């Protein structure tokens, strides 16, 4: 439940063809995620607000109606806005709603519906978010980009309203390149020999001086295994690296990989079947992404793209964990050779480190429409 930071009254969701924004019943103001306002308010002004909130030293604003943390107070076009860096949302007092410069396309559409364009614009802002961001309306249309639609049809998740990063995620890019190059070389060469020689065997966990705990990360069983892991690393790695820095990003990945391997070894210490793949470490990156950006929107296609389900990252991770628990049951009963234990161990390590390091250590990247 969202509460007004001025009077502590529960905010009321108001709808229009655009989406939903939460309104104070006593008229103190409105609360909306940035993604809602991007189509209705001039993008340059909103970007200025986020740059000031995340890169500058803004004054302390009111408490966030959603998470209760102190918001950052910034000035945009002569208007004072309160920005929540955790929720990626804005609180606008009643006068601030009318003071923000509106986008030309929103003004044109709204002016046709009513004479008082600014007043109707404020009402339209109320509706834009819930259609895309509220779980009750999570089933919506496909992404705007054709390539994301194509990826979704293949059964892979995509970001809806991808977040731009403050710096180039070189560690993520280089790691993806290394995994791709080594994976293709092994697949084209002696993959079976690499699996036998350098995969992690729980019954002989410390052969080669324990190097198989690391080498197994770079070996994949086939092109689908390789590309699937690369996609999830590409999807979430850049934002995790941007949030915590490349050193902590690599430390988190290493810790998650080792934790996943440990969980796999402890599950069946006598097994002599090699365990390979980067899934344990990448599961940690995925979990850290959801902990760091719980409201980031993830889209998943169903029925070959005919239905799209949009979920916040925390709900997406929850569904993924449910799937891993089912996979773990299958693993225990011998129905699959995929190590769900490694996935769950890596995810636990990634989520734990992301929570420990905290969401306020480094500024979050600026969300951008896509």
Order of alpha helices (4+ residues) and beta strands (2+ residues): beta-beta-beta-alpha-alpha-beta-beta-beta-beta-alpha-alpha-alpha-beta-alpha-beta-alpha-alpha-alpha-alpha-alpha-alpha-beta-beta-alpha-alpha
